[in-house]
Amino acid sequence: MQRRHALGALAAGSAIPLWPLLAPHSAHAQTDSPLVLGQSAAFSGPNAELGQQYHLGAQIYFEKLNASGGINGHPVVLKKLDDGYEPDRCAANTRQFIGDGVFALFGYVGTATTAAALPLATEARTPLFAPLTGAQSLREPYNRHVVHLRASYQEETAAIVKQTTAVGIRKIAVFHQNDAYGRAGLDGVKQALAALKMDTVAVGTVERNSTDVSAALAAILPKAPEAIVQVGTYKACAVFIRLARKAGFTGTFYNVSFVGTQALLDELGALAAGVVVSQVMPYPYSPVTPLSSEYLAALGAEGNRGIAPNYSGMEGYVAARLFAEVARRAGKNLTRDSFLSTLQSAGTLNLGGLSLNYGPQKNAGSSFVELTLLTKDGSVRR
């Protein structure tokens, strides 16, 4: 198994703590037929770290779970297929997973790719669980077969706009990926600004899986923005930051969580200083919550030592943990329908520092967002 970095953020709200109930079953539990999940994500190409880190975080949890008897006796098998962050490849992978009879589609990465899988999952009545996207188009209208873990891009961009305007910034530009993901982020920024009777001063785009940002620089920098909100992935965003700084831009860069925080840090080095990234998971670098402590302990276990904590891996870990809890509650005779029905009746779940809430017509669990600051020495500050 390929080992890379992992994920984080924090949550609030009162709830009955669930995390102590997630203690492993007896190591001597009888093993039943495996529960197979299928993950289509970018495992190669310029955005590969997003898929690799998310998969690794989930795999660490599932391996620990399986060593303790699995879910009601069922071991979990997480299969992966590479889609290169391309919708057509993701759709083909999804057809293969459904044809193979996987229990659920798990941890898809990206808005356009998840959108390509959504109608296939719906038609096959197969759960599409915890995709790494916050696009509103995948949340509305309500679809019973899609289960969202993270906050939306609207919630992330609203937090960013609130922060920028609170410190007196008025000239805000947006650099975004030219697809459904990027447009979702742009729409979120514009909605938040419109509520303040403001608008963006400039907008520039980059194509998916490209780092050609020349047109975006030409569209944005002459407007002299004070801040630039980026809605892209780490490679393109890093190139844009590097070239904008070289051209003399001294304002602040803001990124939404999908950028891949650790990957962006790795790309930028010392140039990361002062870059802000919104996060939708608990802070993964120190034991600030029981969930963070558990994640760090899992990384310190034999076989995982040397894996650095990060936000994308934390998200994969949390997604696996949530899946296991819902499946455990659904009982021994688990079906896709009983799994989804159990989730819809779950109410508020506290995973030990991350509060989630699900119910009838409500399949998005978290609304938590916090802003973090990147430093020149490669760390992330809350």
Backbone torsions as a table, in degrees:
resi	resn	phi	psi	omega
1	MET	NA	132.9	-178.3
2	GLN	-74.1	129.5	-176.7
3	ARG	-105.9	125.3	173.6
4	ARG	-135.8	-160.5	-177.4
5	HIS	-76.0	-175.2	179.9
6	ALA	-143.6	-155.7	-162.3
7	LEU	-135.5	179.6	175.3
8	GLY	-176.9	-175.3	176.2
9	ALA	152.7	-160.9	-175.5
10	LEU	-148.3	158.3	-178.6
11	ALA	-135.5	160.2	-178.8
12	ALA	-129.9	178.1	178.1
13	GLY	107.9	142.9	179.7
14	SER	-83.0	140.3	179.7
15	ALA	-161.2	157.8	173.9
16	ILE	-70.5	121.0	-176.7
17	PRO	-59.3	132.1	179.1
18	LEU	-102.6	-24.4	-167.0
19	TRP	-60.4	-31.4	177.7
20	PRO	-67.8	-22.8	-178.9
21	LEU	-75.0	-9.1	-176.3
22	LEU	-90.9	15.9	177.7
23	ALA	-61.1	141.6	-176.2
24	PRO	-59.4	150.9	172.5
25	HIS	-70.4	170.9	179.0
26	SER	-54.6	137.7	179.2
27	ALA	-64.8	-15.0	-178.2
28	HIS	-99.8	11.9	-179.5
29	ALA	-61.7	145.7	-178.3
30	GLN	-72.1	135.2	-178.4
31	THR	-85.9	133.7	177.9
32	ASP	-110.1	-169.0	-178.6
33	SER	-62.5	145.9	-176.2
34	PRO	-69.3	150.9	173.8
35	LEU	-100.5	109.3	-170.7
36	VAL	-99.3	128.9	175.8
37	LEU	-115.4	150.6	178.7
38	GLY	-121.2	127.6	179.8
39	GLN	-118.5	119.1	171.6
40	SER	-104.4	124.7	-177.4
41	ALA	-159.4	173.3	175.1
42	ALA	-78.3	110.9	174.6
43	PHE	-112.8	3.2	174.1
44	SER	-146.7	167.4	179.3
45	GLY	89.5	-174.3	-172.3
46	PRO	-69.3	-12.3	-179.6
47	ASN	-116.6	22.4	-172.0
48	ALA	-63.2	-30.3	-176.2
49	GLU	-63.1	-28.9	179.4
50	LEU	-62.7	-48.5	178.9
51	GLY	-69.5	-41.1	-177.2
52	GLN	-62.9	-45.8	-176.8
53	GLN	-69.3	-43.7	178.5
54	TYR	-60.6	-45.3	-179.8
55	HIS	-62.4	-42.6	-178.5
56	LEU	-63.1	-43.4	179.0
57	GLY	-60.8	-43.3	178.4
58	ALA	-66.5	-41.6	-177.3
59	GLN	-64.8	-37.1	178.0
60	ILE	-60.6	-43.6	179.5
61	TYR	-67.4	-45.4	-177.1
62	PHE	-65.1	-35.4	177.7
63	GLU	-64.9	-42.1	177.0
64	LYS	-63.1	-42.9	179.8
65	LEU	-62.7	-46.2	-178.5
66	ASN	-63.5	-35.0	179.2
67	ALA	-66.1	-17.9	-179.7
68	SER	-108.2	15.9	175.0
69	GLY	109.7	-2.2	177.1
70	GLY	75.9	-152.8	-178.7
71	ILE	-105.6	107.8	-176.5
72	ASN	50.7	38.1	179.1
73	GLY	92.3	-11.0	-178.8
74	HIS	-92.9	118.7	171.0
75	PRO	-69.5	152.4	179.1
76	VAL	-103.8	131.0	175.7
77	VAL	-115.5	120.2	179.2
78	LEU	-104.8	105.6	177.6
79	LYS	-91.4	148.7	180.0
80	LYS	-131.4	147.6	173.4
81	LEU	-133.6	139.9	-177.4
82	ASP	-84.5	125.4	174.3
83	ASP	-110.6	-1.5	177.9
84	GLY	60.8	17.6	-178.3
85	TYR	66.5	31.9	179.3
86	GLU	-118.6	128.4	-175.8
87	PRO	-58.3	-42.2	-177.7
88	ASP	-62.6	-42.3	178.5
89	ARG	-66.7	-37.2	178.3
90	CYS	-64.2	-42.2	178.6
91	ALA	-61.3	-42.6	178.6
92	ALA	-63.6	-41.9	177.6
93	ASN	-62.3	-39.9	-179.1
94	THR	-64.5	-42.7	176.8
95	ARG	-60.2	-39.3	179.1
96	GLN	-65.5	-45.5	179.7
97	PHE	-61.0	-45.4	-179.1
98	ILE	-64.5	-41.1	176.8
99	GLY	-62.7	-31.2	178.3
100	ASP	-80.1	-8.4	176.7
101	GLY	79.3	31.3	178.4
102	VAL	-61.1	151.5	179.2
103	PHE	-68.7	-41.5	-178.3
104	ALA	-152.3	157.2	170.3
105	LEU	-93.3	130.6	-167.0
106	PHE	-132.1	132.9	168.4
107	GLY	63.0	37.7	173.2
108	TYR	-63.6	148.9	-173.4
109	VAL	-121.0	112.2	175.3
110	GLY	119.5	151.1	-179.3
111	THR	-75.9	-53.1	-177.1
112	ALA	-64.4	-37.6	179.3
113	THR	-68.4	-44.9	178.5
114	THR	-64.2	-37.1	177.8
115	ALA	-62.8	-33.9	178.2
116	ALA	-69.5	-29.2	-178.9
117	ALA	-85.5	-24.2	-171.2
118	LEU	-57.4	-50.4	-179.3
119	PRO	-65.0	-30.3	178.4
120	LEU	-69.5	-43.1	178.4
121	ALA	-64.8	-41.8	-179.4
122	THR	-63.1	-46.2	-179.9
123	GLU	-62.1	-37.9	-178.8
124	ALA	-85.7	-2.2	-177.8
125	ARG	54.8	41.8	-179.2
126	THR	-108.3	126.1	-179.9
127	PRO	-59.1	137.8	173.9
128	LEU	-111.2	100.3	-163.2
129	PHE	-105.7	126.5	171.4
130	ALA	53.6	53.8	174.5
131	PRO	-67.4	147.8	-180.0
132	LEU	-85.4	76.8	178.1
133	THR	-161.9	148.4	177.3
134	GLY	-118.7	19.9	-175.5
135	ALA	-67.4	135.5	179.6
136	GLN	-66.5	-30.3	-178.5
137	SER	-63.6	-20.1	177.3
138	LEU	-94.7	-3.0	-179.2
139	ARG	-110.7	-25.8	179.9
140	GLU	-129.8	130.0	-0.8
141	PRO	-71.5	162.3	-179.6
142	TYR	-57.7	135.5	175.9
143	ASN	-132.3	116.9	-175.2
144	ARG	-58.2	-27.3	-171.7
145	HIS	-86.4	-4.7	178.7
146	VAL	-107.2	128.3	179.7
147	VAL	-117.8	116.6	-179.4
148	HIS	-100.5	135.7	175.9
149	LEU	-94.3	-47.7	-167.7
150	ARG	-88.2	166.0	173.2
151	ALA	-67.4	164.0	-177.3
152	SER	-86.1	165.0	174.9
153	TYR	-66.1	-31.4	175.3
154	GLN	-59.9	-41.3	179.3
155	GLU	-69.3	-38.0	178.2
156	GLU	-66.6	-47.9	-177.3
157	THR	-69.7	-31.1	175.2
158	ALA	-62.7	-40.4	177.8
159	ALA	-65.0	-39.1	179.2
160	ILE	-65.3	-47.5	-179.8
161	VAL	-63.4	-39.1	177.3
162	LYS	-59.4	-42.3	-179.7
163	GLN	-68.1	-46.2	-177.0
164	THR	-64.1	-45.1	-177.9
165	THR	-71.7	-28.2	178.6
166	ALA	-65.0	-28.2	179.4
167	VAL	-98.6	13.8	172.5
168	GLY	90.6	6.0	178.4
169	ILE	-75.6	130.0	-178.9
170	ARG	-121.1	-24.8	-177.5
171	LYS	-101.3	100.5	-174.3
172	ILE	-118.4	127.6	176.3
173	ALA	-110.0	163.7	178.3
174	VAL	-129.2	127.6	171.1
175	PHE	-108.7	118.4	-174.3
176	HIS	-138.8	153.8	174.8
177	GLN	-67.7	137.4	-174.0
178	ASN	-86.3	68.4	176.2
179	ASP	-158.4	-169.1	-175.4
180	ALA	-61.0	-37.2	178.1
181	TYR	-62.5	-53.0	-178.0
182	GLY	-62.9	-40.2	179.3
183	ARG	-67.7	-33.2	176.4
184	ALA	-62.6	-42.5	177.6
185	GLY	-66.8	-43.0	177.6
186	LEU	-59.5	-45.5	179.5
187	ASP	-60.6	-39.7	179.1
188	GLY	-62.8	-43.5	177.9
189	VAL	-62.3	-46.5	-177.5
190	LYS	-64.2	-39.1	178.2
191	GLN	-64.3	-43.9	179.9
192	ALA	-65.4	-38.8	178.3
193	LEU	-70.7	-38.4	-179.2
194	ALA	-60.2	-35.0	178.2
195	ALA	-63.6	-21.2	178.5
196	LEU	-103.3	10.6	-177.2
197	LYS	59.6	41.4	178.1
198	MET	-127.5	170.7	175.5
199	ASP	-148.9	166.5	176.5
200	THR	-66.4	148.2	177.5
201	VAL	-89.8	-19.1	179.4
202	ALA	-164.9	154.5	177.8
203	VAL	-138.2	135.2	175.6
204	GLY	-135.0	152.4	-175.1
205	THR	-127.6	161.4	172.8
206	VAL	-137.5	145.6	179.9
207	GLU	-76.8	151.4	177.5
208	ARG	-59.9	138.4	-179.8
209	ASN	64.2	23.1	177.3
210	SER	-124.8	153.6	173.6
211	THR	-120.4	19.1	177.3
212	ASP	-82.6	97.3	-175.1
213	VAL	-108.2	13.5	-174.8
214	SER	-60.8	-43.5	-179.6
215	ALA	-66.3	-37.3	179.4
216	ALA	-65.8	-42.2	177.8
217	LEU	-60.9	-43.1	-179.4
218	ALA	-65.9	-30.6	-179.6
219	ALA	-79.6	-30.6	-171.1
220	ILE	-98.1	-50.1	-170.1
221	LEU	-61.2	-38.0	178.8
222	PRO	-62.9	-18.1	178.8
223	LYS	-83.6	-1.6	175.9
224	ALA	50.2	56.8	177.7
225	PRO	-69.4	156.3	174.7
226	GLU	-89.2	-24.8	178.3
227	ALA	-146.0	147.8	177.4
228	ILE	-124.7	120.8	175.2
229	VAL	-90.2	126.4	-178.1
230	GLN	-107.8	130.3	178.5
231	VAL	-126.6	78.0	-176.7
232	GLY	-152.0	-162.3	176.3
233	THR	-110.2	168.3	-165.3
234	TYR	-59.1	-38.7	-177.1
235	LYS	-63.3	-54.5	-177.0
236	ALA	-66.0	-40.5	-179.8
237	CYS	-65.3	-38.5	178.2
238	ALA	-65.4	-42.5	177.7
239	VAL	-61.8	-44.2	-180.0
240	PHE	-61.6	-46.5	-180.0
241	ILE	-60.0	-46.5	-177.6
242	ARG	-59.7	-46.6	-177.4
243	LEU	-73.2	-34.7	178.4
244	ALA	-66.9	-41.6	176.9
245	ARG	-62.8	-42.0	179.5
246	LYS	-61.6	-33.3	-179.8
247	ALA	-81.7	-2.8	174.9
248	GLY	104.9	6.1	178.5
249	PHE	-69.6	127.1	-176.8
250	THR	-116.5	4.7	-179.3
251	GLY	-76.7	-169.6	-175.8
252	THR	-102.7	139.1	173.8
253	PHE	-99.0	134.7	174.9
254	TYR	-120.4	135.3	179.3
255	ASN	-126.0	148.0	170.8
256	VAL	-84.6	164.2	-169.5
257	SER	-59.6	-30.9	-175.4
258	PHE	-63.1	-15.1	-179.0
259	VAL	-54.8	-31.6	-173.9
260	GLY	89.4	89.2	-170.8
261	THR	-60.6	-49.8	-178.2
262	GLN	-65.0	-40.4	179.4
263	ALA	-64.3	-38.6	178.0
264	LEU	-65.7	-42.3	175.5
265	LEU	-58.2	-44.9	-178.9
266	ASP	-63.1	-38.0	-179.2
267	GLU	-70.2	-39.1	-171.3
268	LEU	-89.1	-28.4	-174.8
269	GLY	60.6	-134.1	-177.1
270	ALA	-64.0	-22.8	179.4
271	LEU	-68.7	-9.8	178.2
272	ALA	-70.3	-16.4	-176.3
273	ALA	-52.7	124.4	176.3
274	GLY	88.6	-6.7	177.5
275	VAL	-74.3	133.5	-179.5
276	VAL	-103.5	137.1	177.3
277	VAL	-130.2	127.4	174.0
278	SER	-77.5	142.8	-177.4
279	GLN	-124.0	151.8	-177.8
280	VAL	-125.1	10.2	180.0
281	MET	-131.0	161.7	178.2
282	PRO	-61.0	145.9	179.2
283	TYR	-55.7	121.5	-170.9
284	PRO	-94.7	-2.9	-169.2
285	TYR	-93.0	-14.2	177.1
286	SER	-148.2	159.1	-173.7
287	PRO	-78.6	62.8	-177.3
288	VAL	-79.5	-18.2	176.0
289	THR	-136.1	161.8	173.6
290	PRO	-56.6	-35.7	179.6
291	LEU	-66.6	-42.2	176.3
292	SER	-62.5	-41.7	178.8
293	SER	-60.7	-43.6	-179.9
294	GLU	-63.7	-43.0	179.2
295	TYR	-62.2	-46.4	-180.0
296	LEU	-65.1	-36.6	177.2
297	ALA	-64.7	-38.6	178.2
298	ALA	-64.7	-36.8	177.7
299	LEU	-69.2	-26.3	-179.7
300	GLY	-86.5	-4.8	-179.4
301	ALA	-71.4	157.9	179.2
302	GLU	-57.7	133.5	-178.0
303	GLY	97.3	-21.9	179.9
304	ASN	-111.8	-4.9	-176.5
305	ARG	-63.1	138.8	-178.0
306	GLY	98.8	-9.6	176.2
307	ILE	-83.8	124.1	-177.3
308	ALA	-81.6	138.3	176.3
309	PRO	-68.3	147.5	174.6
310	ASN	-163.4	169.8	-172.7
311	TYR	-68.8	-40.0	-177.7
312	SER	-67.0	-41.1	176.7
313	GLY	-66.8	-37.6	176.5
314	MET	-61.3	-40.9	179.7
315	GLU	-64.2	-40.7	175.8
316	GLY	-62.8	-41.3	179.1
317	TYR	-62.5	-46.1	-178.8
318	VAL	-66.2	-40.4	178.7
319	ALA	-61.1	-43.0	178.9
320	ALA	-64.5	-39.7	-179.0
321	ARG	-66.3	-41.8	177.4
322	LEU	-65.6	-44.0	178.7
323	PHE	-57.8	-44.8	-177.7
324	ALA	-64.2	-39.5	-179.3
325	GLU	-66.1	-43.7	-180.0
326	VAL	-66.1	-43.2	178.9
327	ALA	-63.9	-38.1	178.4
328	ARG	-62.9	-44.2	179.8
329	ARG	-64.9	-31.7	-177.9
330	ALA	-69.0	-17.8	173.0
331	GLY	97.0	178.2	-174.1
332	LYS	-63.5	-41.2	-177.4
333	ASN	-89.1	64.2	-173.4
334	LEU	-72.4	132.6	170.9
335	THR	-129.8	166.4	177.3
336	ARG	-60.6	-41.7	-178.0
337	ASP	-66.7	-42.3	179.5
338	SER	-67.7	-32.3	176.4
339	PHE	-62.4	-50.3	-178.3
340	LEU	-67.6	-37.7	178.0
341	SER	-65.0	-38.9	177.6
342	THR	-63.5	-42.2	178.1
343	LEU	-62.3	-44.3	-177.2
344	GLN	-64.7	-23.4	179.8
345	SER	-101.8	7.1	-172.8
346	ALA	-71.0	-32.3	-175.8
347	GLY	69.4	-136.1	-177.3
348	THR	-92.6	129.1	178.2
349	LEU	-118.4	130.1	175.4
350	ASN	-112.5	112.0	-177.8
351	LEU	-87.3	15.5	179.3
352	GLY	95.7	44.0	179.9
353	GLY	124.8	-6.8	173.7
354	LEU	-129.0	114.5	-176.7
355	SER	-96.3	128.6	-179.8
356	LEU	-122.2	151.4	177.5
357	ASN	-141.1	124.2	178.3
358	TYR	-126.8	155.0	178.0
359	GLY	-170.7	-176.7	176.0
360	PRO	-57.6	130.1	-178.5
361	GLN	65.3	16.1	178.2
362	LYS	-135.5	102.7	-177.3
363	ASN	-117.6	15.7	174.2
364	ALA	-111.5	113.4	-168.2
365	GLY	-79.3	-40.9	-170.3
366	SER	-117.4	146.8	171.1
367	SER	-123.6	14.9	-176.5
368	PHE	-74.0	132.6	174.4
369	VAL	-142.2	136.6	167.5
370	GLU	-139.8	153.1	-179.2
371	LEU	-97.1	138.2	177.4
372	THR	-123.1	159.2	-177.1
373	LEU	-119.1	129.8	176.8
374	LEU	-86.6	147.1	-177.8
375	THR	-118.1	164.2	-177.7
376	LYS	-70.4	-17.6	179.4
377	ASP	-92.6	9.4	173.8
378	GLY	88.2	15.5	179.4
379	SER	-105.6	170.5	-179.6
380	VAL	-122.1	124.0	-179.4
381	ARG	-108.5	139.0	175.7
382	ARG	-84.9	NA	NA
